[in-house]
């Protein structure tokens, strides 16, 4: 089983505003609401790929009730612990005229140490050896910076592989517990190693230094330039699949979902790269954080190209 953890979930409100401008009145031409947060996005995509998952996290207030309802309507199993305060609403502004995506994210409610421990207890009660846990997204207010390190350690002790998708101190601390896979983008990896990474060679060198922590795989997303897939001593450089742009929000989460499915189904490197790149590309064509269905992903699988390198 795959378990996703979203400690700071959200309602994603996506609005389309042609010729969006600041300091003036803007007219919305389209609006949609989706259950959001990085782990929940992963669960949504897994469902479209035909893989079951359970979404763990927090939910509070009227927005939290709406989040629970939306997940149930999608047929997604969830275990959301009641949080004090109101689940955040994140605004995504898409300007099709200027080809821009602007995110305005709320901070979300504060979560107590007791609530964090109870959610972890519930998760550990369900984990069996061979399961996979996806820890992704920002930490809520009140959560210690080493939260992902502690959760990674506990999940690994329970026999699960951990995929970690985080940024800043949360990623740096989580890395110390040796997650099975991390998926930073170029900027996140640059912040992690403390220097700019302008070339693929720079990225590969920085990534190779992280395997000493016990990480088995590193995937670095490069946006329109594709992605790098790394194991110790090897790298695969995949090109982005050209597709019409809908919204880039959630594209990285879509890749992570495909990687989690590939790991659970023991796919080889070729299948893993093709599925993750095609899934990410298909989701770029959708609106907001709406996941693409498999019918849109399948035609892109053979359009994925990559090269392999020995480091």
Residue frames as qw, qx, qy, qz and C-alpha x, y, z in Angstrom:
[[0.000, 0.887, 0.461, 0.000, 0.00, 0.00, 0.00],
 [0.363, 0.338, -0.028, 0.868, 1.04, 3.59, -0.64],
 [0.280, -0.788, -0.461, 0.297, 0.39, 6.16, 2.09],
 [0.315, 0.558, 0.054, 0.766, 0.67, 9.88, 1.38],
 [0.406, -0.599, -0.446, 0.526, 1.19, 12.42, 4.14],
 [0.160, 0.618, 0.179, 0.749, 0.15, 16.06, 3.79],
 [0.390, -0.391, -0.557, 0.620, 0.74, 17.88, 7.07],
 [0.054, 0.472, 0.128, -0.871, -0.38, 21.24, 5.66],
 [0.313, 0.407, 0.776, 0.366, -3.16, 20.46, 3.12],
 [0.099, 0.321, -0.008, -0.942, -5.26, 23.04, 1.32],
 [0.544, 0.656, 0.512, -0.107, -8.20, 23.80, -0.85],
 [0.350, -0.152, 0.432, 0.817, -6.73, 24.85, -4.20],
 [0.369, 0.784, 0.380, -0.323, -8.76, 27.61, -5.83],
 [0.450, -0.042, 0.507, 0.734, -7.65, 28.08, -9.43],
 [0.318, 0.809, 0.284, -0.405, -8.76, 31.18, -11.34],
 [0.575, 0.276, 0.431, 0.638, -8.09, 32.07, -14.96],
 [0.009, 0.888, 0.154, -0.433, -7.44, 35.79, -15.54],
 [0.664, 0.476, 0.242, 0.523, -6.31, 36.81, -19.04],
 [0.270, 0.643, -0.073, 0.713, -3.88, 39.75, -18.90],
 [0.626, -0.652, -0.373, 0.210, -3.57, 39.58, -15.11],
 [0.282, 0.611, -0.188, 0.716, -2.24, 42.82, -13.63],
 [0.438, -0.383, -0.571, 0.579, -1.40, 44.04, -10.14],
 [0.088, -0.336, -0.223, 0.911, -2.79, 47.21, -8.56],
 [0.389, 0.085, -0.307, -0.865, -6.01, 47.11, -10.59],
 [0.756, 0.086, 0.420, -0.494, -9.29, 45.18, -10.97],
 [0.076, 0.256, -0.894, -0.360, -8.98, 41.78, -12.67],
 [0.775, 0.081, 0.020, -0.626, -11.86, 39.76, -14.14],
 [0.398, -0.207, 0.893, -0.016, -11.95, 35.99, -13.61],
 [0.569, 0.247, -0.457, -0.637, -13.10, 33.99, -16.64],
 [0.821, -0.075, -0.545, -0.153, -13.01, 30.54, -15.02],
 [0.287, -0.561, 0.602, -0.491, -12.70, 29.13, -11.49],
 [0.838, -0.094, -0.519, -0.137, -12.38, 25.65, -9.99],
 [0.473, -0.643, 0.485, -0.357, -11.77, 24.17, -6.52],
 [0.807, 0.178, -0.563, 0.028, -9.69, 21.06, -5.85],
 [0.786, -0.610, 0.072, 0.072, -8.48, 19.25, -2.75],
 [0.540, 0.722, -0.319, 0.291, -4.82, 20.13, -2.53],
 [0.525, -0.688, 0.500, -0.034, -1.52, 19.89, -0.78],
 [0.267, 0.571, -0.730, -0.263, 1.37, 17.95, -2.27],
 [0.198, -0.101, 0.967, -0.122, 0.61, 14.55, -0.74],
 [0.548, 0.457, 0.540, -0.447, -3.07, 14.80, -1.60],
 [0.486, 0.668, -0.320, -0.464, -2.09, 15.68, -5.16],
 [0.061, 0.374, -0.918, -0.117, -0.02, 12.49, -5.23],
 [0.378, 0.182, 0.858, -0.297, -3.02, 10.45, -4.07],
 [0.560, 0.605, 0.171, -0.540, -5.23, 12.04, -6.73],
 [0.406, 0.606, -0.584, -0.357, -2.80, 11.10, -9.50],
 [0.136, -0.206, 0.967, -0.071, -2.28, 7.58, -8.13],
 [0.547, 0.353, 0.627, -0.429, -6.03, 7.03, -8.37],
 [0.581, 0.669, -0.135, -0.443, -5.98, 8.04, -12.05],
 [0.266, 0.535, -0.791, -0.135, -3.12, 5.57, -12.58],
 [0.837, -0.113, -0.447, -0.293, -5.18, 2.80, -11.02],
 [0.519, 0.100, -0.688, 0.498, -3.24, 2.57, -7.75],
 [0.517, -0.754, -0.380, -0.140, -4.88, 2.77, -4.32],
 [0.361, 0.269, -0.448, 0.772, -3.48, 4.98, -1.59],
 [0.397, -0.749, -0.512, 0.137, -4.50, 6.40, 1.76],
 [0.221, 0.642, -0.068, 0.731, -4.10, 10.15, 2.29],
 [0.545, -0.539, -0.473, 0.435, -3.05, 11.13, 5.83],
 [0.227, 0.389, -0.011, 0.893, -3.07, 14.70, 7.09],
 [0.045, -0.375, -0.560, 0.737, -4.93, 17.36, 9.03],
 [0.052, -0.512, -0.540, -0.665, -8.20, 19.15, 8.35],
 [0.155, -0.388, -0.567, 0.710, -9.86, 21.97, 10.27],
 [0.206, 0.418, 0.137, -0.874, -12.85, 24.26, 10.08],
 [0.679, 0.547, 0.251, -0.420, -15.27, 24.68, 7.18],
 [0.430, 0.677, -0.537, -0.263, -12.45, 24.37, 4.64],
 [0.140, -0.321, 0.932, -0.097, -11.38, 21.13, 6.31],
 [0.607, 0.284, 0.642, -0.372, -14.92, 19.77, 6.02],
 [0.624, 0.679, -0.104, -0.371, -14.94, 20.71, 2.33],
 [0.159, 0.592, -0.782, -0.115, -11.59, 18.94, 1.91],
 [0.390, -0.060, 0.894, -0.211, -12.94, 15.75, 3.47],
 [0.654, 0.496, 0.399, -0.408, -16.04, 15.91, 1.26],
 [0.485, 0.717, -0.373, -0.334, -14.03, 16.44, -1.93],
 [0.012, -0.432, 0.901, 0.031, -11.77, 13.48, -1.19],
 [0.493, 0.152, 0.803, -0.297, -14.76, 11.25, -0.47],
 [0.630, 0.624, 0.136, -0.442, -16.46, 12.36, -3.68],
 [0.396, 0.657, -0.601, -0.222, -13.35, 11.29, -5.59],
 [0.974, -0.068, -0.197, -0.093, -13.39, 7.91, -3.88],
 [0.440, 0.523, -0.563, 0.465, -10.06, 8.60, -2.16],
 [0.740, -0.507, -0.417, 0.148, -9.50, 6.97, 1.21],
 [0.180, 0.649, -0.302, 0.674, -8.21, 9.44, 3.76],
 [0.628, -0.530, -0.481, 0.306, -7.40, 9.65, 7.45],
 [0.168, 0.607, -0.054, 0.775, -7.46, 13.31, 8.38],
 [0.422, -0.380, -0.603, 0.560, -6.89, 14.28, 12.02],
 [0.066, -0.910, -0.368, -0.178, -9.00, 17.22, 13.22],
 [0.494, 0.104, -0.165, 0.847, -6.84, 20.34, 13.49],
 [0.107, -0.749, -0.375, 0.536, -7.54, 23.54, 15.40],
 [0.015, 0.561, -0.252, -0.788, -8.12, 26.46, 13.09],
 [0.697, 0.597, 0.154, -0.366, -9.03, 26.60, 9.43],
 [0.741, 0.082, 0.494, 0.447, -7.45, 24.55, 6.65],
 [0.086, -0.531, 0.231, 0.811, -5.79, 26.98, 4.26],
 [0.651, 0.664, 0.366, -0.039, -7.03, 27.98, 0.83],
 [0.428, -0.358, 0.425, 0.713, -4.35, 28.47, -1.84],
 [0.489, 0.773, 0.158, -0.372, -5.06, 30.71, -4.81],
 [0.561, -0.063, 0.586, 0.581, -3.62, 29.77, -8.22],
 [0.342, 0.779, 0.074, -0.521, -3.81, 32.52, -10.84],
 [0.615, 0.111, 0.616, 0.480, -3.41, 31.38, -14.44],
 [0.254, 0.746, -0.067, -0.612, -2.92, 34.01, -17.13],
 [0.785, 0.273, 0.513, 0.214, -3.25, 32.29, -20.54],
 [0.416, 0.906, 0.032, 0.079, -2.36, 35.48, -22.39],
 [0.010, -0.859, 0.497, -0.119, 1.00, 35.94, -20.66],
 [0.845, 0.121, -0.517, 0.069, 1.56, 32.20, -20.05],
 [0.059, 0.444, -0.629, 0.635, 2.11, 32.74, -16.32],
 [0.677, -0.446, -0.581, -0.071, 1.10, 30.83, -13.19],
 [0.013, -0.523, 0.414, -0.745, 1.02, 32.74, -9.88],
 [0.591, -0.365, -0.711, 0.110, 0.56, 31.03, -6.51],
 [0.220, -0.553, 0.283, -0.752, -0.76, 32.84, -3.43],
 [0.652, -0.168, -0.736, 0.076, -0.51, 30.34, -0.56],
 [0.512, -0.730, 0.069, -0.449, -1.92, 30.81, 2.93],
 [0.020, 0.535, -0.780, 0.325, 0.14, 29.63, 5.94],
 [0.682, -0.193, -0.686, -0.164, -2.47, 27.25, 7.37],
 [0.645, -0.699, -0.021, -0.308, -3.33, 26.44, 11.00],
 [0.040, -0.606, 0.737, -0.295, -0.88, 25.66, 13.78],
 [0.875, -0.089, -0.449, -0.156, -0.53, 21.97, 14.67],
 [0.534, -0.704, 0.394, -0.252, 0.38, 20.79, 18.16],
 [0.083, 0.464, -0.882, 0.031, 3.02, 18.22, 19.05],
 [0.514, 0.050, 0.766, -0.384, 0.24, 16.01, 20.42],
 [0.726, 0.533, 0.138, -0.413, -1.65, 16.12, 17.11],
 [0.418, 0.649, -0.611, -0.176, 1.50, 15.31, 15.13],
 [0.135, -0.311, 0.923, -0.182, 2.28, 12.33, 17.35],
 [0.631, 0.233, 0.605, -0.427, -1.28, 11.02, 17.12],
 [0.692, 0.610, -0.138, -0.360, -1.29, 11.23, 13.31],
 [0.255, 0.562, -0.786, -0.026, 2.06, 9.43, 13.19],
 [0.393, -0.125, 0.849, -0.330, 0.71, 6.76, 15.56],
 [0.734, 0.409, 0.334, -0.427, -2.27, 6.20, 13.25],
 [0.566, 0.661, -0.433, -0.237, 0.00, 5.93, 10.24],
 [0.045, 0.468, -0.875, 0.115, 2.39, 3.47, 11.90],
 [0.593, 0.026, 0.685, -0.422, -0.56, 1.33, 12.97],
 [0.788, 0.502, 0.167, -0.314, -1.36, 0.71, 9.31],
 [0.330, 0.721, -0.583, -0.179, 2.11, 0.33, 7.79],
 [0.959, -0.099, 0.264, 0.031, 3.28, -3.15, 6.86],
 [0.445, -0.462, 0.558, 0.527, 6.75, -4.12, 5.60],
 [0.395, 0.225, 0.699, 0.553, 7.04, -3.33, 1.89],
 [0.137, 0.878, 0.455, -0.058, 4.65, -0.36, 2.01],
 [0.434, 0.279, 0.108, 0.850, 5.63, 3.04, 0.68],
 [0.176, -0.811, -0.408, 0.381, 5.14, 6.38, 2.46],
 [0.376, 0.546, 0.197, 0.722, 5.24, 9.69, 0.61],
 [0.320, -0.701, -0.312, 0.555, 6.11, 12.66, 2.84],
 [0.383, 0.345, 0.342, 0.786, 5.68, 15.86, 0.91],
 [0.078, -0.830, -0.329, -0.444, 4.98, 19.56, 1.20],
 [0.045, 0.583, -0.353, 0.730, 5.53, 22.30, 3.72],
 [0.357, -0.242, -0.790, 0.435, 5.37, 21.78, 7.46],
 [0.253, -0.811, -0.417, -0.323, 2.50, 23.42, 9.34],
 [0.075, -0.686, 0.343, -0.638, 3.10, 26.11, 11.92],
 [0.698, -0.509, 0.339, -0.373, 4.14, 24.52, 15.20],
 [0.993, 0.084, -0.016, 0.087, 5.81, 21.49, 13.61],
 [0.511, -0.671, 0.385, 0.375, 9.52, 21.12, 14.50],
 [0.363, 0.717, -0.463, -0.373, 11.99, 21.47, 11.64],
 [0.007, -0.351, 0.933, 0.075, 13.07, 17.85, 12.15],
 [0.738, 0.126, 0.367, -0.552, 9.53, 16.45, 11.73],
 [0.822, 0.438, -0.265, -0.247, 10.33, 14.71, 8.45],
 [0.254, 0.491, -0.808, 0.203, 13.50, 13.21, 9.93],
 [0.385, -0.144, 0.760, -0.504, 11.56, 11.65, 12.81],
 [0.798, 0.291, 0.206, -0.487, 8.73, 10.44, 10.57],
 [0.640, 0.536, -0.531, -0.144, 11.20, 8.96, 8.08],
 [0.032, 0.395, -0.866, 0.306, 13.02, 7.11, 10.85],
 [0.545, 0.014, 0.646, -0.534, 9.80, 5.68, 12.31],
 [0.804, 0.417, -0.012, -0.424, 8.38, 4.65, 8.94],
 [0.493, 0.535, -0.686, -0.020, 11.63, 2.97, 7.96],
 [0.181, -0.278, 0.854, -0.400, 11.67, 1.09, 11.26],
 [0.697, 0.201, 0.462, -0.510, 8.18, -0.17, 10.38],
 [0.595, 0.051, 0.741, 0.307, 9.55, -1.57, 7.11],
 [0.465, 0.813, 0.342, -0.073, 8.34, 1.12, 4.68],
 [0.520, 0.164, 0.226, 0.807, 10.27, 2.90, 1.99],
 [0.035, -0.807, -0.317, 0.498, 9.98, 6.69, 2.28],
 [0.418, 0.509, 0.323, 0.679, 9.78, 9.16, -0.60],
 [0.266, -0.673, -0.293, 0.626, 10.53, 12.71, 0.59],
 [0.308, 0.570, 0.348, 0.677, 9.57, 15.85, -1.34],
 [0.340, -0.854, -0.288, 0.270, 10.32, 18.93, 0.74],
 [0.404, 0.735, -0.062, 0.540, 12.37, 22.12, 0.78],
 [0.129, -0.790, 0.297, -0.521, 14.71, 24.03, 3.04],
 [0.214, -0.465, 0.744, -0.431, 15.34, 22.87, 6.58],
 [0.846, 0.003, 0.326, -0.422, 12.59, 20.22, 6.35],
 [0.867, 0.441, -0.232, -0.016, 14.44, 18.55, 3.47],
 [0.273, 0.640, -0.629, 0.348, 17.87, 18.95, 5.05],
 [0.454, -0.354, 0.664, -0.477, 16.73, 17.36, 8.32],
 [0.903, 0.148, 0.196, -0.352, 14.68, 14.67, 6.59],
 [0.668, 0.583, -0.464, 0.007, 17.65, 13.68, 4.45],
 [0.095, -0.572, 0.738, -0.345, 19.56, 12.71, 7.61],
 [0.711, -0.097, 0.586, -0.376, 17.20, 9.75, 8.12],
 [0.147, -0.239, 0.869, 0.408, 18.00, 8.25, 4.71],
 [0.692, 0.403, 0.292, -0.523, 14.71, 8.31, 2.78],
 [0.732, 0.162, 0.607, 0.263, 14.60, 5.91, -0.17],
 [0.405, 0.486, 0.423, 0.649, 14.00, 8.70, -2.70],
 [0.065, -0.655, -0.227, 0.718, 14.06, 12.50, -2.69],
 [0.428, 0.569, 0.540, 0.449, 12.67, 14.69, -5.46],
 [0.143, -0.688, -0.105, 0.704, 13.95, 18.26, -5.26],
 [0.553, 0.804, 0.166, 0.142, 13.78, 20.69, -8.15],
 [0.633, 0.416, -0.165, 0.632, 16.93, 22.54, -9.20],
 [0.112, -0.712, 0.180, -0.670, 16.34, 25.48, -6.82],
 [0.800, -0.539, 0.064, -0.256, 15.57, 23.22, -3.87],
 [0.930, -0.005, -0.078, 0.358, 18.70, 21.18, -4.47],
 [0.383, 0.593, -0.167, 0.688, 20.73, 24.38, -4.76],
 [0.411, -0.710, 0.176, -0.544, 19.45, 25.54, -1.39],
 [0.944, -0.327, -0.022, -0.032, 20.16, 22.14, 0.11],
 [0.853, 0.056, -0.038, 0.518, 23.82, 22.11, -0.93],
 [0.315, -0.811, -0.077, 0.487, 24.31, 25.85, -0.48],
 [0.201, -0.416, 0.456, 0.761, 25.45, 26.80, -3.96],
 [0.614, 0.517, -0.044, -0.595, 23.95, 27.55, -7.39],
 [0.579, -0.023, 0.784, 0.222, 23.68, 24.59, -9.74],
 [0.358, 0.601, -0.165, -0.696, 23.66, 25.89, -13.30],
 [0.473, 0.384, -0.689, -0.392, 24.47, 22.77, -15.32],
 [0.936, -0.118, -0.221, -0.249, 23.51, 19.10, -15.31],
 [0.676, 0.252, -0.541, 0.432, 27.11, 18.32, -14.34],
 [0.088, -0.401, 0.452, -0.792, 26.78, 20.60, -11.30],
 [0.759, -0.247, 0.053, -0.600, 23.52, 18.91, -10.32],
 [0.916, 0.069, -0.396, -0.001, 24.96, 15.42, -10.76],
 [0.443, 0.331, -0.579, 0.599, 27.99, 16.25, -8.64],
 [0.327, -0.353, 0.373, -0.793, 25.84, 17.74, -5.86],
 [0.866, -0.140, -0.101, -0.470, 23.42, 14.81, -5.93],
 [0.792, 0.181, -0.559, 0.167, 26.17, 12.19, -5.74],
 [0.156, 0.359, -0.603, 0.696, 27.28, 13.68, -2.46],
 [0.582, -0.276, 0.208, -0.736, 23.88, 12.97, -0.91],
 [0.842, 0.003, -0.497, -0.207, 23.94, 9.20, -1.32],
 [0.326, 0.254, -0.735, 0.537, 26.15, 9.01, 1.77],
 [0.427, -0.194, 0.381, -0.797, 22.98, 9.67, 3.81],
 [0.349, 0.094, 0.920, -0.151, 21.51, 6.37, 2.65],
 [0.574, 0.531, 0.078, -0.618, 19.31, 7.77, -0.11],
 [0.655, 0.068, 0.710, 0.249, 18.86, 5.26, -2.93],
 [0.383, 0.519, 0.549, 0.532, 17.40, 7.47, -5.67],
 [0.061, -0.565, -0.139, 0.811, 17.34, 11.20, -6.44],
 [0.357, 0.596, 0.586, 0.417, 15.09, 12.77, -9.06],
 [0.160, -0.455, -0.068, 0.873, 15.73, 16.43, -9.88],
 [0.390, 0.729, 0.555, 0.091, 12.97, 18.16, -11.84],
 [0.349, -0.205, 0.218, 0.888, 14.12, 20.88, -14.23],
 [0.361, 0.603, 0.223, -0.675, 10.79, 22.26, -15.44],
 [0.679, 0.663, -0.024, -0.312, 10.79, 22.79, -19.17],
 [0.219, 0.662, -0.711, -0.094, 14.26, 21.23, -19.41],
 [0.780, 0.029, -0.611, -0.132, 13.06, 17.82, -18.22],
 [0.725, -0.618, 0.209, -0.221, 14.48, 15.90, -15.26],
 [0.325, 0.523, -0.773, 0.152, 17.53, 14.03, -14.01],
 [0.923, -0.310, -0.067, -0.217, 17.21, 10.55, -12.49],
 [0.229, 0.663, -0.657, 0.277, 20.19, 9.57, -10.34],
 [0.921, -0.378, -0.085, 0.028, 21.44, 6.55, -8.47],
 [0.474, -0.737, 0.390, 0.282, 24.93, 6.21, -7.04],
 [0.414, -0.320, 0.669, 0.529, 27.29, 6.38, -10.04],
 [0.251, 0.343, 0.766, 0.483, 24.57, 6.62, -12.72],
 [0.201, 0.470, 0.201, -0.836, 22.39, 9.33, -14.25],
 [0.311, 0.465, 0.741, 0.371, 19.56, 9.39, -16.78],
 [0.035, 0.331, 0.019, -0.943, 18.80, 12.75, -18.39],
 [0.276, 0.539, 0.789, 0.102, 15.20, 12.94, -19.64],
 [0.034, 0.115, 0.257, 0.959, 13.90, 15.62, -21.97],
 [0.367, 0.317, 0.467, -0.739, 10.59, 17.36, -21.29],
 [0.290, 0.398, 0.818, 0.299, 7.70, 16.12, -23.42],
 [0.072, 0.026, -0.125, -0.989, 6.29, 19.09, -25.38],
 [0.039, -0.553, -0.832, -0.018, 2.59, 19.54, -24.60],
 [0.094, -0.688, -0.244, -0.677, 0.07, 22.42, -24.60],
 [0.206, 0.076, -0.598, 0.771, 0.34, 24.38, -21.35],
 [0.424, -0.675, -0.515, -0.317, -2.63, 24.36, -19.00],
 [0.424, -0.838, 0.203, -0.277, -1.12, 24.72, -15.52],
 [0.518, 0.425, -0.677, 0.304, 2.27, 23.71, -14.14],
 [0.457, -0.454, 0.485, -0.591, 0.85, 23.49, -10.61],
 [0.850, -0.141, 0.413, -0.294, 1.14, 19.93, -9.35],
 [0.747, 0.529, -0.389, -0.100, 3.35, 18.66, -12.19],
 [0.152, 0.513, -0.784, 0.316, 6.07, 17.65, -9.73],
 [0.584, -0.138, 0.618, -0.509, 3.53, 15.87, -7.54],
 [0.876, 0.342, -0.020, -0.339, 2.35, 13.96, -10.62],
 [0.525, 0.552, -0.639, 0.106, 5.90, 12.81, -11.30],
 [0.172, -0.383, 0.779, -0.465, 6.25, 11.71, -7.69],
 [0.790, 0.052, 0.350, -0.501, 3.01, 9.73, -7.86],
 [0.840, 0.442, -0.274, -0.154, 4.23, 7.89, -10.95],
 [0.293, 0.541, -0.732, 0.291, 7.58, 7.16, -9.29],
 [0.467, -0.249, 0.665, -0.527, 5.80, 5.76, -6.23],
 [0.887, 0.223, 0.137, -0.380, 3.62, 3.52, -8.39],
 [0.671, 0.554, -0.492, 0.008, 6.65, 2.37, -10.38],
 [0.004, 0.474, -0.788, 0.393, 8.46, 1.45, -7.16],
 [0.656, -0.080, 0.543, -0.518, 5.46, -0.45, -5.78],
 [0.897, 0.351, 0.110, -0.244, 5.03, -2.38, -9.03],
 [0.670, -0.383, 0.509, 0.381, 8.78, -3.00, -9.37],
 [0.635, 0.766, 0.093, 0.013, 9.07, -1.32, -12.76],
 [0.759, -0.008, 0.101, 0.643, 12.49, -1.07, -14.36],
 [0.249, -0.446, 0.024, 0.859, 14.35, 2.21, -15.00],
 [0.025, 0.123, 0.583, 0.802, 12.96, 2.65, -18.49],
 [0.249, -0.601, -0.719, -0.244, 9.36, 2.17, -17.37],
 [0.362, -0.650, -0.408, 0.528, 9.83, 4.43, -14.36],
 [0.191, -0.299, 0.181, 0.917, 11.28, 7.29, -16.39],
 [0.074, -0.257, -0.660, -0.702, 8.67, 7.02, -19.12],
 [0.298, -0.648, -0.699, -0.054, 5.74, 6.85, -16.73],
 [0.333, -0.638, -0.308, 0.623, 6.89, 9.73, -14.52],
 [0.139, -0.214, 0.296, 0.921, 7.78, 12.05, -17.41],
 [0.142, -0.343, -0.710, -0.598, 4.56, 11.27, -19.29],
 [0.317, -0.670, -0.656, 0.143, 2.44, 11.71, -16.17],
 [0.270, -0.532, -0.135, 0.791, 4.05, 15.03, -15.36],
 [0.044, -0.044, 0.473, 0.879, 3.56, 16.24, -18.93],
 [0.194, -0.487, -0.771, -0.360, -0.08, 15.13, -19.08],
 [0.309, -0.699, -0.538, 0.357, -0.84, 17.00, -15.87],
 [0.203, -0.298, 0.103, 0.927, 0.67, 20.19, -17.29],
 [0.091, -0.235, -0.622, -0.741, -2.18, 20.11, -19.82],
 [0.294, -0.615, -0.732, -0.014, -4.89, 20.15, -17.13],
 [0.132, -0.735, -0.031, -0.664, -6.43, 23.06, -15.23],
 [0.538, -0.687, 0.266, -0.409, -5.42, 23.75, -11.65],
 [0.190, -0.426, 0.873, -0.141, -4.40, 20.67, -9.69],
 [0.877, 0.189, 0.153, -0.414, -6.86, 18.45, -11.54],
 [0.480, -0.352, 0.760, 0.261, -5.07, 15.16, -12.36],
 [0.472, 0.379, -0.545, -0.580, -4.86, 13.95, -15.93],
 [0.909, -0.019, 0.306, -0.281, -6.52, 10.62, -16.67],
 [0.620, -0.282, 0.657, 0.325, -4.53, 7.68, -17.98],
 [0.640, 0.605, 0.446, 0.157, -6.00, 8.11, -21.46],
 [0.202, 0.971, -0.119, 0.043, -4.06, 11.38, -21.70],
 [0.434, -0.703, 0.551, 0.119, -0.88, 9.87, -20.22],
 [0.842, 0.049, 0.521, 0.130, -0.63, 6.70, -22.34],
 [0.670, 0.705, 0.133, 0.192, 0.03, 8.42, -25.72],
 [0.025, 0.938, -0.320, 0.130, 2.95, 10.33, -24.19],
 [0.826, -0.431, 0.348, 0.102, 4.86, 7.28, -22.92],
 [0.818, 0.210, 0.318, 0.431, 6.65, 6.63, -26.20],
 [0.293, 0.881, 0.038, 0.370, 7.40, 10.34, -26.67],
 [0.533, -0.812, 0.227, 0.072, 9.73, 10.34, -23.65],
 [0.765, 0.485, -0.280, 0.319, 13.42, 10.44, -24.59],
 [0.524, -0.811, 0.258, -0.006, 16.42, 10.16, -22.31],
 [0.619, 0.547, -0.519, 0.219, 20.14, 9.40, -22.24],
 [0.857, -0.502, -0.076, 0.090, 22.05, 7.33, -19.71],
 [0.285, 0.774, -0.446, 0.346, 25.42, 8.31, -18.23],
 [0.829, -0.283, -0.353, 0.329, 27.95, 6.67, -15.93],
 [0.136, -0.951, 0.121, -0.251, 29.30, 9.12, -13.36]]
